[in-house]
Amino acid sequence: MSLLGIDIGTSGCKATIIDREGVMQSQAYCEYYTLSPAEGLQEINPDVVFSSVCKVVCEAVVACGSDPVQGISASSFGEAVVALDRQGQAIGNSLLYIDKRGEEEAEYLKKRIGDERVLQIAGTKIQPMFSLCKIMWLKKHQPEQYNRTWKYLLYADYVLFRLGAEPHTDYSLATRTMAFDITSKTWSQEILDCAAIDRTKFAEPVQAGTAVGTIAAAVAADLGLPADVALVAGGHDQPCAALGAGVIRPGMAIDGLGTVECLAPAFNSPILNDAMANHAFACVPHVVKDLYVTYAFTFTSGSVLKWYRDTLGQPYKDAADKRGVNAYTLMIEDALADPSPSPLLLLPHFAGAATPYMDNGSRGALIGLTTRTSARDILKAILEGITFEIMVNQEKLADASIAIHDLRAVGGLARSDQFLQLKANMMGTKIASLVYAEAGTIGVAILAGTATGLYTGIEDAVQKLVRVKKVFEPDKQVYAEYQARFVAYKRIYPAVRPIFTASTLS
C-alpha cells in the first residue's frame, strides 16, 4: 500500500507517492501563475490550482504503477482563502498574503481590539496579510460575493474538499486566518465580532491527521485512484515539513534552506510573551497534537546565491557546464576552500527584512570592500550573511524561551555538506541532514499513514520514515571566532537602515 502527498504552493503544486517505508515511487510537479490585476494586487485562481493538482495526481499515479494508494493528505501555503458557494464552487480568485487589500481593515482592528488582545487569542499581532483582513475587505467592497459565500477554506482544505472530504480546516492553517483561538482550538467569537464576520462561514476546525472523508467515486475514476482512498486533514506547509523532518519534541526544529529560509522550532505549550510579540514570532499549533511551532524566517537565503550566479557568476556557470555539475556546487566549494571567515560582512536584506524586524524597506549591504576583494570573499560573505541573519532569529527565539538543541536541515542548500558544517560552526548547534529531503511530502504521508492504520502513531511513523543522513557537530574554536564577527554583524542593520529612509534611496 502507498500514500499520496500533495503540496500546494503559490507558484505550483506537487504530488508524491511513497510506499510505507518512505521510498518515493513517483512524483509530478505543475507550475501555475499568480495574477496581478493592478499595482499592489496579487491573486490566485482556485480552479486553476485544483485542475493542476488533478494533473499532477494523475501523472504520479500513472508513473507509480500497480501499488494502490491507501490515503491522501495535503499541505499548502497559508492566509489565502477560497470562497465557496453552497454548491461547493469557488467564487472568484483568492487574495494572496502579499496583496495590499486589508491594510485599512488591519488598522481598524488595531483600534477596535488591539494587538495585545489578538496576540493572546490568535498567537500573532494584527497584520493585513492574514485572511481575516482580506475577508473584511471583501465584505466592504464586494458584499455580493461575501453574502454568497457558504464557507471559506484554506488551500489544503479546499483541495481535499474538492476530492470528496467534508469541509474542514486544520488548526495550523486556521491560525493563518488571525481569527482562531490557538489555546481552545476554536474560532474566536470575540475577534470575529470585532471584524463583523459571520462565524458560520468558517469550516469546522480539526486536528491535522483526522480522517475527513473518502474520495468521491467520480473523482477517483478520473484520477485513476481506488474508490476507497481515505482523505486525511493536512496542514500548513511549514509544520507539515517539520513533522516530515521528525520535529516531534520540544527543542527540535526544522531549518528550511530554500529560496527563503524558515526556522520552525517546536514547543509544548503556547508561548505568548513580549519577546514573541516584539520579534513578530507567531505561535501556531503544530500538526502534531499538543505541540506548537513558530516561524523565524528570512525573505532571502538561496535567492542571494542565485542573484550572484545570475549577475556575477558567469565563470562558475561556464566551469559547471564543462564539468557537468551544478554551478551552486562549484560556488560553495570555492567559497569554503579557505577555512577563515570572509573579510566582508553582508546584510542579506535583498527583498526587505523578515523576522525579527519585519521591515520591507530594509535593503542589502556589503561592507569591507577593497581593491583586493575577490569573488571568493563575496561568495563566502553571502553564505555567512544568510547564516548570521538566521542566528539573529535564533538569539531572539532564545529571548522568548525557545531553545533549539536538534536542528534538521532540508531544502536545496541542505544538499551541501560543506555549507551545513559552516552553519553548525557558526550557530553552535548540531545540524542533521536527512536521507529523504522531501520533508513536506513525508510529513503529510505520516498524517495519512497514521490515520489509515499503516502506522500505530506519529512516533512509529517518524521512526520508519524519517532517517538522519549525517550529523554536523560544531567546532568550538570556529564558533568562538564567528561569535566575534556576529557582534559586528548585528550592528549593520541599525547602522544602515536610516540611509534607506532617504527618498533618494528608498
ROTOR-620529 format. One record per residue (C-alpha): x, y, z; residue in three letters. Coordinates in steps of 0.001 Angstrom, whole numbers, plus 500000, padded with zeros to 6 digits. Layout:
BEGIN
XYZALA...
# end
This chain:
BEGIN
500000500000500000MET501186503541499282SER500420507080500378LEU499858510194498276LEU501058513568499496GLY500025516816497833ILE501837520111498386ASP500219523333497140ILE502401526413496738GLY501700529857495362THR503567529119492113SER502997525397491643GLY501858522099493149CYS503446518711493647LYS502120515179494102ALA504343512467495536THR503572508800496119ILE505667506915498662ILE505496503368499946ASP505039502504503618ARG508822502580504137GLU509034506146502830GLY510638505304499481VAL509431507603496704MET507538505732493996GLN506697508677491765SER506444512445491731GLN504946515110489474ALA505001518905489500TYR502937521549487731CYS503594525279487645GLU500916527952487560TYR500871531691487844TYR499522534269490218THR497534537198488865LEU498097540912489357SER495043542842488108PRO496542546141489308ALA499545547530491187GLU499746546006494653GLY497077543362493972LEU498024539664493937GLN495514536857493392GLU495394533165492628ILE492672531228490806ASN491310528281492861PRO490055526392489799ASP493468526602488140VAL495095525312491316VAL492696522361491604PHE492991521403487930SER496781521499488340SER496507519245491410VAL494438516774489390CYS497078516830486643LYS499989516024488957VAL497990513353490814VAL497181511622487509CYS500825511765486421GLU502073510414489739ALA499509507588489751VAL500404506511486203VAL504126506607486976ALA503682504658490218CYS502225501568488622GLY500215498924490450SER500785499811494121ASP497372501142495264PRO497106504416497166VAL495515503989500594GLN495436507563501901GLY495827511163500737ILE496773514249502712SER497815517751501663ALA499858520733502792SER499659524262501457SER500693527868501836PHE498632529880504301GLY496490533019504527GLU494700532879501147ALA491148531525501389VAL488776530159498792VAL485206531461498962ALA482768528624498179LEU479072528923497370ASP476503526369498581ARG477153524219495514GLN480821523999496503GLY482007526170493638GLN484706528804494050ALA483524532418493874ILE486276534462492312GLY490003534473492958ASN491763534313496319SER493697537307497657LEU497287536352498480LEU499080537446501634TYR501158539991499668ILE498033541706498306ASP497733545229499732LYS493991544907500320ARG493230544600504013GLY495569547332505250GLU492751549647506345GLU490955546731507953GLU494076545833509954ALA494289549410511259GLU490603549257512207TYR491189546068514220LEU494188547600515967LYS491974550429517191LYS488957548228517961ARG490524545225519723ILE494290545893519737GLY497449543933519080ASP497873542634522596GLU494435541058522796ARG494732539438519373VAL498163538109520327LEU496743536416523424GLN493961534792521386ILE495359534195517909ALA499073533966518694GLY500072536882516477THR499910540627516252LYS497481542156513745ILE498815542198510182GLN496990542811506883PRO498467539623505389MET496049537398507315PHE492781536026505881SER490523537931508259LEU491630541330506959CYS491123540189503356LYS487621538886504155ILE486745542175505848MET487860543998502695TRP485712541710500516LEU482672542240502720LYS483046546002502384LYS483934546231498690HIS482340543081497231GLN479333542454499507PRO477577540303496913GLU480451537812496958GLN480603537845500766TYR476842537213501041ASN477036534336498535ARG479893532658500422THR478949529471502226TRP482416528531503525LYS485919529942503458TYR488547527206503107LEU492327527440503053LEU494051525730500158TYR494993522301501550ALA491479522029502983ASP489935523238499705TYR491766520625497625VAL490712517814499958LEU487126519148499868PHE487140519027496066ARG488396515456496260LEU485429514494498443GLY486215515485502035ALA483852517201504425GLU484525520954504750PRO487173521385507436HIS490218523443508401THR493134522068510365ASP494421524048513350TYR497723525113511752SER496026526619508696LEU493185528083510759ALA495812530061512680THR496794531823509437ARG493366533497509347THR494052535500512562MET490538534514513710ALA491413531280515519PHE491912530771519240ASP495139528772519464ILE494517527675523069THR490912526479522884SER491358525369519230LYS488105527060518177THR487179530077516095TRP487359533223518214SER483918534766518525GLN485482537838520110GLU487739538555517133ILE485029537713514588LEU482562540007516338ASP485063542868516197CYS485570542173512499ALA481798541756511913ALA482380538449510118ILE479904535552510351ASP481440532584512163ARG479321530070510236THR481265530934507078LYS484278529095508510PHE484578525302508389ALA484897523027511396GLU488465523128512772PRO490081519696513192VAL493397518274514343GLN495768517517511452ALA495763513773510799GLY491995513466511271THR490150511393508655ALA487794513815506889VAL486207511615504251GLY486693509218501354THR487496510209497799ILE484404510798495660ALA483778507937493240ALA483734510130490127ALA486941511894491164VAL488661508576491904ALA487770507309488443ALA489071510480486785ASP492365510331488680LEU492937506593488382GLY492680506029492129LEU490875503308494108PRO487341504167495207ALA488093503759498919ASP491059506131499347VAL490921507888502725ALA491226511682502822LEU493151512975505835VAL493431516552507092ALA496857518016506379GLY498051521477507316GLY500223524498506766HIS503350523680504758ASP505882524648507431GLN504625522431510303PRO503983519602507829CYS507623519835506761ALA508665519966510424ALA506828516698511036LEU508460515225507927GLY511840516108509399ALA510974514344512658GLY510391517513514688VAL508023515990517253ILE509541517143520570ARG510373520477522216PRO513923521595521477GLY513802520272517920MET513470522478514833ALA513474522266511065ILE515571524669509034ASP514194525011505510GLY517051526174503292LEU515442527180500031GLY514891530450498204THR513955531782501630VAL514951530285504969GLU512480529304507679CYS513370528044511131LEU510422526267512792ALA511084525076516370PRO508613523010518399ALA507478523647521984PHE504825522057524192ASN502520524928525194SER501543528344523817PRO504248530990524246ILE502708534458524089LEU505270536654525828ASN506546540112524899ASP509611538713523145ALA507408536705520770MET505337539791520014ALA508238542201519655ASN510079539941517224HIS506989539056515122ALA507051535354516012PHE503597533803515641ALA502514530964517919CYS500995528188515795VAL499530524761516648PRO501808522065515220HIS500310519336513047VAL501483517060515894VAL498888517039518658LYS499689519065521805ASP502732520783520286LEU503208524293518921TYR505671525841516475VAL506724529306515443THR508270530662512257TYR511532532587512251ALA512294533367508653PHE514177535427506104THR512957536678502737PHE516277535899501041THR518592532940501502SER519297530774498478GLY517948533625496360SER521045535703497223VAL523255532934495829LEU521026532862492746LYS521462536626492380TRP525243536189492472TYR525164533323489982ARG523000535253487527ASP524744538637487791THR528390537961488681LEU528813534222488420GLY529339533571484699GLN532769531958485295PRO531153529478487680TYR528373528726485188LYS530907528151482402ASP533012525845484585ALA529910523963485742ALA528804523388482142ASP532220521981481231LYS532288519644484229ARG528601518699484047GLY527870519776487614VAL525662522319489357ASN527025525885489404ALA525975526245493042TYR528168523276493948THR531224524982492468LEU530343528301494085MET530058526778497566ILE533199524664497119GLU535213527714496087ASP533754529939498809ALA534613527448501554LEU538012526341500252ALA539612528804502685ASP538583527962506285PRO538994531527507553SER535986533905507648PRO535429536297504786SER536883539784505317PRO533458541124504249LEU530112541331506012LEU526899541002504018LEU523407542034505139LEU521119539778503045PRO518055542046503016HIS517785541921499216PHE513971541795499442ALA513497543504502788GLY513795542021506256ALA511526539347507751ALA511631538311511417THR512629539716513823PRO512381543127512084TYR509507542772509563MET510903545734507630ASP510061545764503934ASN512101548936503498GLY515424547426504519SER517977546700501797ARG521080544569501428GLY524568545817502176ALA528118544577501532LEU530718546055503878ILE534510545905503783GLY535264546063500039LEU538824546840498947THR540789546554495724THR541944543134496971ARG538388541769497368THR537896538518495445SER534890536639494124ALA535567534043496822ARG535365536755499522ASP531937537862498277ILE530604534332497967LEU531713533401501459LYS530223536647502798ALA526894535590501230ILE526976532171502924LEU527983533768506218GLU525479536621505898GLY522447534395505355ILE523595532326508335THR524209535370510547PHE520667536527509754GLU519134533271510961ILE521432533467514004MET519778536777514870VAL516467534893514828ASN517940532050516881GLN519020534600519503GLU515593536258519587LYS513909532848519922LEU516079532199522956ALA514882535550524364ASP511343534157524025ALA512372530994525943SER512508528804522837ILE515697526744522788ALA516917524659519851ILE519086521615520553HIS518396519454517492ASP518210521138514084LEU517122519271510936ARG518090520874507601ALA516091520414504395VAL515925522201501049GLY518383522974498272GLY521285524243500389LEU520942521248502711ALA522464519148499927ARG525851520738500619SER527777519078503463ASP530264521950503395GLN527568524555503928PHE525902522575506722LEU529236522269508523GLN529694526039508199LEU526205526584509639LYS526850524240512561ALA530135526006513316ASN528574529460513134MET525382528649515050MET526990526448517677GLY524229523885517174THR524439520378515759LYS522646520090512428ILE521373516900510800ALA520742516277507125SER518103513715506126LEU518085510747503765VAL514788511930502280TYR514924515678501766ALA511235515930500741GLU510168516726504305ALA506798518222503345GLY505776515110501441THR506969512832504248ILE505014514967506746GLY501661514583505013VAL502411510909504369ALA502891510449508117ILE499496512070508723LEU497794509930506071ALA499527506716507108GLY498762507164510791THR495079507924510132ALA494697504864507917THR496421502475510309GLY499656501881508377LEU501478503162511463TYR500479502844515097THR501087506530515768GLY503191509577514922ILE506317508264516677GLU506084504917514882ASP505701506672511532ALA508617509033512205VAL510813506107513211GLN510009504322509953LYS510037507283507541LEU512471509903508870VAL516121508905508593ARG519082511050509524VAL521792511009506865LYS524609512865508635LYS525088514970511769VAL527319518035511678PHE528825518901515056GLU530005522485515684PRO533716523206516023ASP534034525182519273LYS537074527146518109GLN535442528198514841VAL532224529018516709TYR534103531381519037ALA535717533092516049GLU532358533644514369TYR530753534883517571GLN533125537866517487ALA532079538623513907ARG528423538117514843PHE528691541057517249VAL529805543235514323ALA527100541797512041TYR524316542771514439LYS525418546396514221ARG524900546607510445ILE521093546781510244TYR520607549623512773PRO523562551473511208ALA522456551341507555VAL518667551370507950ARG518456555190508312PRO520197555544504935ILE517354553759503172PHE514726556014504697THR516016558811502449ALA513711559323499489SER516592559062497020THR517399555507498101LEU514063554046499196SER
# end
